[in-house]
């Protein structure tokens, strides 16, 4: 066989082996979890809203739909976590959608007040596992001071992106309300 042909055969064999090795590494669990994986791990128990309530979360804003296509859903906040400290396993808000008379967990929203963030000595906006937060100024629809936020659609696909605020696959149509909660944008 000619040397040139042997080189080409060697290159082709190497190129075929690389994807197989990569697939093997993934199958063996050498996967570094991203933010969505970490959110699912941290919130698995909160798929049952009763567990979220027991952990200190409560209805915060009714069902949020708005000027964009789709909705954000029903937010359950844990006020003790809205303190300027960000931890992947302790999202400040859980996001649900009411379907068939039941709340289903869609994802989370991390929220940090700008005042608390800067008081802790931070000069740049927050970043969590490589994801940059968005700035929301005041006044805003929630009646809050300026804050940074990041949605993570870990339990329901968002066709517009994992970290985009509005999800066209989410609706407030079946939302019936909760005692003492004002309907926002519904």
N, CA, C and O of each residue as an XYZ file, in Angstrom:
744
protein
N       0.850     -1.164      0.000
C       0.000      0.000      0.000
C       0.899      1.231      0.000
O       1.963      1.233      0.619
N       0.464      2.273     -0.697
C       1.255      3.489     -0.794
C       1.210      4.257      0.535
O       0.193      4.233      1.227
N       2.301      4.934      0.891
C       2.352      5.687      2.153
C       1.269      6.752      2.243
O       0.711      6.966      3.320
N       0.958      7.424      1.141
C      -0.063      8.476      1.162
C      -1.417      7.888      1.543
O      -2.162      8.488      2.319
N      -1.739      6.707      0.995
C      -3.009      6.043      1.290
C      -3.057      5.612      2.758
O      -4.114      5.696      3.383
N      -1.940      5.155      3.317
C      -1.883      4.772      4.728
C      -2.143      5.978      5.630
O      -2.826      5.846      6.646
N      -1.617      7.136      5.280
C      -1.833      8.349      6.071
C      -3.311      8.707      6.066
O      -3.878      9.038      7.108
N      -3.931      8.643      4.902
C      -5.361      8.975      4.796
C      -6.192      7.995      5.606
O      -7.112      8.411      6.309
N      -5.899      6.726      5.528
C      -6.628      5.707      6.300
C      -6.452      5.976      7.800
O      -7.403      5.845      8.570
N      -5.238      6.350      8.210
C      -4.979      6.658      9.622
C      -5.776      7.862     10.096
O      -6.297      7.856     11.212
N      -5.878      8.891      9.268
C      -6.649     10.080      9.625
C      -8.122      9.744      9.760
O      -8.775     10.160     10.717
N      -8.644      8.993      8.806
C     -10.066      8.606      8.850
C     -10.343      7.765     10.094
O     -11.357      7.973     10.762
N      -9.473      6.833     10.412
C      -9.672      5.992     11.597
C      -9.659      6.843     12.868
O     -10.457      6.614     13.777
N      -8.765      7.813     12.932
C      -8.701      8.690     14.100
C      -9.972      9.517     14.228
O     -10.526      9.638     15.321
N     -10.437     10.084     13.124
C     -11.656     10.892     13.150
C     -12.869     10.066     13.566
O     -13.768     10.582     14.231
N     -12.904      8.813     13.190
C     -14.020      7.949     13.586
C     -13.937      7.574     15.067
O     -14.965      7.378     15.714
N     -12.742      7.474     15.594
C     -12.573      7.063     16.994
C     -12.880      8.191     17.973
O     -13.333      7.923     19.085
N     -12.646      9.447     17.590
C     -12.860     10.568     18.513
C     -14.311     10.654     18.973
O     -14.541     10.712     20.181
N     -15.326     10.665     18.064
C     -16.704     10.726     18.563
C     -17.063      9.544     19.451
O     -17.817      9.698     20.412
N     -16.536      8.380     19.143
C     -16.830      7.208     19.970
C     -16.257      7.393     21.373
O     -16.904      7.047     22.361
N     -15.047      7.939     21.458
C     -14.444      8.173     22.773
C     -15.210      9.232     23.551
O     -15.397      9.101     24.761
N     -15.653     10.278     22.867
C     -16.435     11.323     23.529
C     -17.753     10.750     24.032
O     -18.166     11.039     25.155
N     -18.412      9.944     23.216
C     -19.667      9.315     23.633
C     -19.461      8.409     24.828
O     -20.304      8.368     25.724
N     -18.356      7.681     24.859
C     -18.056      6.799     25.970
C     -17.839      7.603     27.247
O     -18.328      7.225     28.311
N     -17.104      8.716     27.144
C     -16.867      9.545     28.326
C     -18.184     10.075     28.877
O     -18.378     10.081     30.092
N     -19.093     10.518     28.016
C     -20.390     11.013     28.475
C     -21.199      9.907     29.118
O     -21.860     10.122     30.135
N     -21.150      8.726     28.529
C     -21.919      7.600     29.059
C     -21.389      7.173     30.424
O     -22.135      6.629     31.239
N     -20.097      7.417     30.676
C     -19.509      7.023     31.942
C     -19.690      8.078     33.026
O     -19.148      7.942     34.123
N     -20.454      9.135     32.722
C     -20.770     10.113     33.740
C     -19.748     11.222     33.905
O     -19.732     11.887     34.941
N     -18.897     11.439     32.918
C     -17.913     12.508     33.008
C     -18.527     13.814     32.511
O     -17.857     14.597     31.837
N     -19.765     14.048     32.831
C     -20.506     15.243     32.427
C     -20.477     16.260     33.558
O     -20.816     15.941     34.698
N     -20.073     17.479     33.241
C     -20.108     18.539     34.238
C     -21.478     19.172     34.161
O     -21.829     19.733     33.123
N     -22.272     19.103     35.225
C     -23.633     19.622     35.150
C     -23.659     21.130     34.979
O     -22.907     21.860     35.624
N     -24.546     21.585     34.089
C     -24.759     23.008     33.898
C     -25.832     23.491     34.858
O     -26.350     22.733     35.679
N     -26.148     24.756     34.736
C     -27.129     25.358     35.630
C     -28.477     24.647     35.586
O     -29.044     24.392     36.648
N     -29.027     24.308     34.402
C     -30.327     23.602     34.405
C     -30.299     22.271     35.164
O     -31.250     21.940     35.872
N     -29.221     21.518     35.018
C     -29.093     20.248     35.752
C     -29.058     20.499     37.254
O     -29.695     19.784     38.028
N     -28.314     21.512     37.655
C     -28.201     21.828     39.080
C     -29.535     22.307     39.648
O     -29.887     21.988     40.783
N     -30.276     23.077     38.844
C     -31.598     23.547     39.282
C     -32.543     22.362     39.462
O     -33.266     22.293     40.456
N     -32.544     21.434     38.511
C     -33.412     20.252     38.642
C     -33.060     19.461     39.899
O     -33.950     19.025     40.629
N     -31.768     19.277     40.154
C     -31.356     18.557     41.363
C     -31.828     19.270     42.628
O     -32.297     18.628     43.568
N     -31.705     20.597     42.650
C     -32.039     21.374     43.845
C     -33.539     21.508     44.074
O     -33.974     21.708     45.208
N     -34.343     21.398     43.002
C     -35.782     21.675     43.126
C     -36.670     20.457     42.903
O     -37.893     20.585     42.858
N     -36.085     19.309     42.766
C     -36.858     18.082     42.489
C     -38.029     17.914     43.458
O     -39.132     17.573     43.030
N     -37.813     18.146     44.745
C     -38.879     17.982     45.744
C     -39.976     19.035     45.607
O     -41.106     18.817     46.045
N     -39.645     20.171     45.001
C     -40.610     21.266     44.886
C     -41.579     21.085     43.719
O     -42.423     21.945     43.468
N     -41.457     19.972     43.013
C     -42.479     19.676     41.996
C     -43.828     19.541     42.678
O     -44.865     19.808     42.071
N     -43.816     19.130     43.932
C     -45.028     19.131     44.758
C     -45.031     20.456     45.507
O     -44.189     20.684     46.375
N     -45.980     21.333     45.171
C     -46.004     22.681     45.742
C     -46.128     22.649     47.270
O     -45.705     23.593     47.937
N     -46.693     21.592     47.824
C     -46.787     21.473     49.288
C     -45.387     21.436     49.911
O     -45.176     21.983     50.994
N     -44.438     20.796     49.233
C     -43.055     20.765     49.734
C     -42.417     22.152     49.657
O     -41.633     22.533     50.526
N     -42.759     22.899     48.609
C     -42.234     24.265     48.476
C     -42.763     25.146     49.604
O     -42.016     25.928     50.192
N     -44.038     25.016     49.898
C     -44.651     25.800     50.979
C     -44.002     25.438     52.312
O     -43.699     26.319     53.117
N     -43.791     24.156     52.545
C     -43.156     23.711     53.786
C     -41.724     24.243     53.915
O     -41.215     24.400     55.025
N     -41.078     24.518     52.777
C     -39.710     25.032     52.788
C     -39.646     26.552     52.843
O     -38.560     27.129     52.782
N     -40.811     27.212     52.957
C     -40.823     28.660     53.117
C     -41.199     29.461     51.888
O     -41.133     30.690     51.917
N     -41.587     28.808     50.819
C     -42.023     29.513     49.608
C     -43.523     29.780     49.692
O     -44.270     28.994     50.275
N     -43.954     30.885     49.113
C     -45.373     31.203     49.087
C     -45.704     32.027     47.857
O     -44.812     32.621     47.250
N     -46.999     32.071     47.476
C     -47.416     32.811     46.282
C     -46.984     34.267     46.368
O     -47.120     34.911     47.409
N     -46.459     34.779     45.249
C     -45.911     36.126     45.269
C     -46.574     37.087     44.298
O     -46.598     38.290     44.559
N     -47.110     36.603     43.195
C     -47.525     37.570     42.190
C     -48.685     37.119     41.316
O     -48.890     37.701     40.251
N     -49.431     36.140     41.703
C     -50.444     35.630     40.783
C     -49.754     35.003     39.596
O     -48.608     34.564     39.692
N     -50.454     34.960     38.470
C     -49.850     34.417     37.258
C     -49.391     35.580     36.393
O     -50.189     36.439     36.017
N     -48.108     35.604     36.082
C     -47.524     36.718     35.344
C     -47.549     36.430     33.846
O     -46.844     35.551     33.351
N     -48.368     37.183     33.151
C     -48.340     37.202     31.687
C     -48.108     38.655     31.318
O     -48.322     39.548     32.138
N     -47.684     38.891     30.124
C     -47.353     40.275     29.841
C     -47.292     40.623     28.385
O     -47.902     39.972     27.536
N     -46.535     41.673     28.110
C     -46.512     42.222     26.762
C     -45.798     41.322     25.753
O     -45.983     41.480     24.547
N     -45.001     40.401     26.226
C     -44.311     39.481     25.331
C     -45.217     38.285     25.041
O     -46.282     38.149     25.644
N     -44.806     37.445     24.146
C     -45.561     36.234     23.835
C     -45.388     35.241     24.970
O     -44.268     34.989     25.413
N     -46.486     34.680     25.441
C     -46.405     33.687     26.504
C     -46.555     34.300     27.878
O     -47.203     35.332     28.052
N     -45.948     33.648     28.848
C     -46.076     34.074     30.235
C     -44.831     33.652     31.000
O     -43.954     32.964     30.477
N     -44.782     34.083     32.251
C     -43.749     33.610     33.176
C     -44.330     32.552     34.102
O     -43.622     31.638     34.523
N     -45.628     32.673     34.425
C     -46.252     31.709     35.304
C     -46.489     32.259     36.697
O     -46.460     33.471     36.915
N     -46.722     31.360     37.631
C     -47.034     31.693     39.016
C     -45.739     31.597     39.822
O     -45.102     30.544     39.871
N     -45.361     32.704     40.451
C     -44.118     32.751     41.215
C     -44.396     32.491     42.695
O     -45.306     33.074     43.285
N     -43.600     31.611     43.270
C     -43.602     31.360     44.711
C     -42.246     31.827     45.223
O     -41.208     31.323     44.796
N     -42.259     32.791     46.140
C     -41.014     33.384     46.641
C     -40.705     32.909     48.050
O     -41.600     32.593     48.834
N     -39.427     32.868     48.346
C     -38.960     32.635     49.704
C     -38.243     33.917     50.121
O     -37.081     34.126     49.772
N     -38.939     34.771     50.866
C     -38.410     36.072     51.249
C     -37.097     36.014     51.994
O     -36.286     36.933     51.881
N     -36.865     34.948     52.758
C     -35.609     34.823     53.496
C     -34.412     34.673     52.567
O     -33.280     34.967     52.954
N     -34.659     34.217     51.347
C     -33.562     34.010     50.397
C     -33.257     35.253     49.566
O     -32.230     35.308     48.891
N     -34.134     36.244     49.609
C     -33.918     37.470     48.830
C     -33.054     38.401     49.676
O     -33.522     39.375     50.268
N     -31.762     38.049     49.702
C     -30.839     38.695     50.636
C     -29.533     39.141     49.999
O     -28.630     39.596     50.701
N     -29.416     39.021     48.699
C     -28.180     39.425     48.030
C     -27.148     38.325     47.919
O     -26.076     38.539     47.353
N     -27.448     37.148     48.450
C     -26.542     36.003     48.358
C     -27.124     35.037     47.329
O     -28.292     34.654     47.410
N     -26.303     34.652     46.371
C     -26.767     33.725     45.334
C     -26.185     32.339     45.559
O     -24.977     32.167     45.722
N     -27.087     31.349     45.564
C     -26.671     29.953     45.660
C     -27.534     29.158     44.693
O     -28.759     29.284     44.695
N     -26.900     28.347     43.874
C     -27.620     27.566     42.874
C     -28.723     26.734     43.510
O     -29.818     26.627     42.958
N     -28.443     26.148     44.655
C     -29.407     25.231     45.268
C     -30.453     25.934     46.126
O     -31.249     25.275     46.794
N     -30.458     27.273     46.115
C     -31.453     28.024     46.881
C     -32.025     29.169     46.045
O     -31.748     30.337     46.316
N     -32.828     28.831     45.023
C     -33.420     29.892     44.208
C     -34.410     30.715     45.031
O     -35.128     30.180     45.875
N     -34.436     31.999     44.777
C     -35.327     32.894     45.515
C     -36.792     32.669     45.150
O     -37.677     32.841     45.988
N     -37.046     32.287     43.906
C     -38.424     32.053     43.464
C     -38.528     30.746     42.680
O     -37.620     30.366     41.942
N     -39.646     30.082     42.862
C     -40.004     28.913     42.059
C     -41.111     29.352     41.110
O     -41.960     30.162     41.484
N     -41.114     28.831     39.893
C     -42.102     29.236     38.896
C     -42.961     28.032     38.511
O     -42.452     26.988     38.102
N     -44.281     28.208     38.654
C     -45.247     27.146     38.382
C     -46.227     27.578     37.290
O     -46.343     28.761     36.969
N     -46.924     26.598     36.733
C     -48.038     26.846     35.815
C     -49.206     25.993     36.274
O     -49.042     24.819     36.607
N     -50.377     26.592     36.288
C     -51.558     25.829     36.671
C     -52.166     25.205     35.415
O     -52.547     25.901     34.474
N     -52.243     23.893     35.428
C     -52.843     23.110     34.341
C     -53.647     21.988     34.965
O     -53.169     21.298     35.866
N     -54.849     21.808     34.492
C     -55.681     20.721     35.017
C     -55.919     20.840     36.510
O     -56.027     19.826     37.199
N     -56.003     22.075     37.029
C     -56.260     22.280     38.441
C     -55.070     22.025     39.346
O     -55.220     21.975     40.567
N     -53.885     21.862     38.762
C     -52.696     21.521     39.545
C     -51.534     22.424     39.149
O     -51.359     22.743     37.973
N     -50.744     22.833     40.133
C     -49.549     23.616     39.848
C     -48.403     22.686     39.469
O     -48.106     21.722     40.174
N     -47.762     22.994     38.335
C     -46.628     22.205     37.861
C     -45.390     23.093     37.833
O     -45.420     24.200     37.295
N     -44.311     22.600     38.413
C     -43.056     23.349     38.463
C     -42.466     23.466     37.059
O     -42.334     22.474     36.343
N     -42.114     24.697     36.677
C     -41.533     24.963     35.364
C     -40.042     25.277     35.450
O     -39.252     24.886     34.591
N     -39.685     25.992     36.506
C     -38.310     26.438     36.654
C     -38.175     27.331     37.866
O     -38.962     27.254     38.809
N     -37.162     28.181     37.825
C     -36.887     29.073     38.947
C     -36.554     30.462     38.432
O     -36.293     30.673     37.248
N     -36.573     31.392     39.362
C     -36.047     32.721     39.085
C     -35.130     33.094     40.248
O     -35.532     33.078     41.411
N     -33.897     33.427     39.903
C     -32.971     33.953     40.894
C     -33.158     35.466     40.896
O     -33.236     36.085     39.835
N     -33.230     36.055     42.075
C     -33.485     37.481     42.195
C     -32.612     38.048     43.307
O     -32.556     37.512     44.414
N     -31.938     39.137     42.986
C     -31.105     39.786     44.000
C     -31.316     41.301     43.900
O     -31.121     41.888     42.835
N     -31.717     41.934     45.017
C     -31.868     43.389     45.013
C     -30.515     44.062     44.750
O     -29.494     43.657     45.304
N     -30.522     45.084     43.907
C     -29.288     45.795     43.583
C     -28.634     46.343     44.846
O     -27.417     46.241     45.003
N     -29.424     46.924     45.750
C     -28.858     47.488     46.991
C     -28.102     46.430     47.792
O     -26.999     46.687     48.275
N     -28.688     45.248     47.935
C     -28.032     44.184     48.699
C     -26.778     43.693     47.977
O     -25.773     43.376     48.613
N     -26.841     43.634     46.665
C     -25.711     43.148     45.865
C     -24.514     44.107     45.993
O     -23.381     43.679     46.210
N     -24.791     45.404     45.855
C     -23.699     46.370     45.932
C     -23.215     46.552     47.373
O     -22.033     46.811     47.596
N     -24.111     46.421     48.346
C     -23.713     46.522     49.753
C     -22.730     45.420     50.137
O     -21.930     45.582     51.059
N     -22.798     44.296     49.420
C     -21.882     43.186     49.689
C     -20.533     43.387     48.995
O     -19.673     42.507     49.023
N     -20.361     44.567     48.369
C     -19.074     44.876     47.745
C     -18.962     44.476     46.288
O     -17.882     44.576     45.705
N     -20.049     44.027     45.689
C     -20.017     43.626     44.286
C     -20.120     44.854     43.390
O     -20.929     45.747     43.643
N     -19.298     44.898     42.339
C     -19.324     46.038     41.426
C     -19.873     45.669     40.052
O     -20.278     46.549     39.293
N     -19.890     44.395     39.728
C     -20.427     43.931     38.443
C     -21.734     43.186     38.694
O     -21.937     42.637     39.777
N     -22.621     43.164     37.700
C     -23.868     42.395     37.856
C     -23.573     40.925     38.145
O     -22.507     40.424     37.788
N     -24.518     40.231     38.793
C     -24.289     38.824     39.149
C     -24.180     37.908     37.931
O     -24.775     38.148     36.880
N     -23.399     36.858     38.120
C     -23.258     35.771     37.148
C     -23.327     34.486     37.966
O     -22.644     34.351     38.981
N     -24.155     33.543     37.520
C     -24.316     32.277     38.239
C     -24.077     31.130     37.264
O     -24.813     30.985     36.288
N     -23.073     30.327     37.514
C     -22.693     29.207     36.662
C     -22.629     29.671     35.193
O     -23.160     29.020     34.293
N     -21.967     30.807     34.986
C     -21.757     31.323     33.641
C     -22.909     32.101     33.032
O     -22.781     32.606     31.917
N     -24.032     32.214     33.733
C     -25.198     32.923     33.194
C     -25.295     34.317     33.822
O     -25.293     34.472     35.044
N     -25.378     35.317     32.955
C     -25.463     36.707     33.393
C     -26.907     37.084     33.720
O     -27.835     36.715     33.002
N     -27.076     37.809     34.793
C     -28.396     38.280     35.224
C     -28.806     39.513     34.420
O     -27.963     40.228     33.877
N     -30.124     39.746     34.356
C     -30.667     40.945     33.733
C     -30.987     41.964     34.817
O     -31.351     41.609     35.939
N     -30.844     43.231     34.462
C     -31.157     44.323     35.374
C     -32.602     44.761     35.141
O     -33.019     44.965     34.001
N     -33.364     44.903     36.231
C     -34.735     45.421     36.168
C     -34.766     46.667     37.045
O     -34.518     46.604     38.249
N     -35.073     47.790     36.424
C     -35.062     49.068     37.147
C     -36.385     49.288     37.868
O     -37.342     48.532     37.702
N     -36.408     50.326     38.658
C     -37.614     50.712     39.384
C     -38.065     52.057     38.820
O     -37.212     52.891     38.514
N     -39.350     52.304     38.669
C     -40.471     51.442     39.051
C     -40.626     50.273     38.073
O     -40.246     50.356     36.905
N     -41.192     49.192     38.590
C     -41.446     48.015     37.763
C     -42.794     47.424     38.157
O     -43.400     47.849     39.141
N     -43.253     46.462     37.402
C     -44.578     45.878     37.611
C     -44.730     45.184     38.965
O     -45.850     44.913     39.398
N     -43.615     44.896     39.636
C     -43.672     44.168     40.903
C     -43.644     45.094     42.114
O     -43.840     44.645     43.243
N     -43.402     46.391     41.885
C     -43.334     47.329     42.987
C     -42.061     47.193     43.807
O     -42.015     47.628     44.958
N     -41.040     46.600     43.231
C     -39.763     46.396     43.927
C     -38.765     47.472     43.529
O     -38.914     48.122     42.494
N     -37.757     47.650     44.352
C     -36.637     48.490     43.962
C     -35.871     47.801     42.850
O     -36.218     46.680     42.480
N     -34.842     48.429     42.307
C     -34.074     47.805     41.224
C     -33.514     46.448     41.671
O     -33.091     46.276     42.814
N     -33.527     45.500     40.740
C     -33.004     44.173     41.056
C     -32.414     43.515     39.824
O     -32.639     43.949     38.694
N     -31.653     42.455     40.068
C     -31.132     41.588     39.009
C     -31.915     40.290     39.071
O     -32.285     39.824     40.149
N     -32.169     39.704     37.888
C     -32.909     38.442     37.874
C     -32.432     37.537     36.757
O     -31.872     37.984     35.756
N     -32.669     36.250     36.958
C     -32.335     35.230     35.968
C     -33.354     34.108     36.062
O     -33.487     33.469     37.106
N     -34.075     33.867     34.971
C     -34.981     32.720     34.897
C     -34.211     31.503     34.383
O     -33.321     31.630     33.543
N     -34.559     30.340     34.892
C     -33.998     29.084     34.397
C     -35.171     28.126     34.206
O     -35.760     27.657     35.180
N     -35.506     27.837     32.954
C     -36.627     26.943     32.626
C     -36.116     25.501     32.673
O     -35.926     24.869     31.634
N     -35.902     24.998     33.863
C     -35.292     23.679     34.058
C     -36.284     22.530     33.906
O     -35.881     21.411     33.589
N     -37.568     22.785     34.127
C     -38.564     21.707     34.109
C     -39.515     21.794     32.914
O     -40.259     20.847     32.658
N     -39.508     22.898     32.184
C     -40.344     23.025     30.984
C     -39.533     23.761     29.931
O     -38.955     24.813     30.203
N     -39.493     23.216     28.756
C     -38.739     23.815     27.663
C     -39.279     25.199     27.309
O     -40.490     25.411     27.256
N     -38.379     26.120     27.073
C     -38.727     27.429     26.532
C     -38.150     27.485     25.127
O     -36.930     27.511     24.962
N     -39.010     27.503     24.108
C     -38.504     27.518     22.734
C     -37.631     28.738     22.432
O     -36.854     28.721     21.478
N     -37.754     29.791     23.236
C     -36.956     31.004     23.023
C     -35.614     30.964     23.741
O     -34.776     31.842     23.535
N     -35.403     29.962     24.576
C     -34.123     29.838     25.271
C     -34.301     29.517     26.747
O     -35.272     29.937     27.377
N     -33.366     28.778     27.278
C     -33.400     28.303     28.661
C     -33.459     29.437     29.681
O     -34.000     29.256     30.772
N     -32.903     30.622     29.336
C     -32.773     31.702     30.314
C     -33.577     32.953     29.942
O     -33.376     34.017     30.529
N     -34.477     32.828     28.980
C     -35.310     33.952     28.538
C     -36.499     34.095     29.491
O     -37.076     33.095     29.918
N     -36.867     35.341     29.825
C     -37.941     35.581     30.798
C     -39.286     35.001     30.369
O     -39.905     34.244     31.116
N     -39.728     35.350     29.185
C     -41.073     34.969     28.732
C     -41.032     33.656     27.964
O     -40.182     33.460     27.095
N     -41.958     32.756     28.291
C     -41.995     31.436     27.674
C     -43.306     31.291     26.891
O     -44.379     31.280     27.493
N     -43.235     31.179     25.558
C     -44.458     31.052     24.764
C     -45.203     29.739     25.001
O     -46.351     29.598     24.579
N     -44.567     28.780     25.668
C     -45.222     27.507     25.972
C     -45.964     27.558     27.308
O     -46.558     26.562     27.721
N     -45.936     28.722     27.994
C     -46.588     28.882     29.291
C     -47.800     29.792     29.130
O     -47.775     30.759     28.368
N     -48.857     29.464     29.861
C     -50.089     30.243     29.771
C     -50.674     30.461     31.167
O     -50.461     29.671     32.086
N     -51.422     31.566     31.291
C     -52.150     31.849     32.533
C     -53.637     31.541     32.375
O     -54.428     31.856     33.264
N     -54.022     30.936     31.265
C     -55.439     30.695     30.981
C     -56.145     29.861     32.034
O     -57.312     30.115     32.330
N     -55.475     28.878     32.604
C     -56.125     27.998     33.583
C     -55.912     28.453     35.022
O     -56.373     27.801     35.959
N     -55.218     29.563     35.196
C     -54.939     30.039     36.546
C     -56.227     30.526     37.197
O     -56.927     31.378     36.649
N     -56.533     29.978     38.369
C     -57.768     30.327     39.074
C     -57.524     31.241     40.265
O     -58.470     31.683     40.916
N     -56.278     31.521     40.546
C     -55.956     32.423     41.643
C     -55.732     31.693     42.948
O     -56.034     30.508     43.095
N     -55.199     32.433     43.875
C     -54.933     31.899     45.195
C     -55.391     32.932     46.200
O     -55.277     34.128     45.935
N     -55.894     32.524     47.322
C     -56.384     33.474     48.316
C     -55.321     34.500     48.688
O     -54.183     34.144     48.996
N     -55.701     35.783     48.655
C     -54.801     36.839     49.080
C     -53.754     37.243     48.069
O     -52.865     38.030     48.392
N     -53.834     36.722     46.839
C     -52.842     37.046     45.827
C     -53.502     37.856     44.722
O     -54.555     37.477     44.207
N     -52.887     38.959     44.364
C     -53.378     39.795     43.283
C     -52.954     39.207     41.960
O     -51.822     38.742     41.821
N     -53.830     39.219     40.999
C     -53.488     38.728     39.661
C     -52.663     39.799     38.960
O     -53.119     40.933     38.815
N     -51.477     39.458     38.532
C     -50.617     40.424     37.829
C     -50.654     40.142     36.344
O     -50.252     39.068     35.896
N     -51.139     41.111     35.578
C     -51.134     40.975     34.122
C     -52.050     39.894     33.618
O     -51.795     39.366     32.536
N     -53.099     39.526     34.322
C     -53.979     38.438     33.893
C     -55.373     38.962     33.700
O     -56.273     38.203     33.338
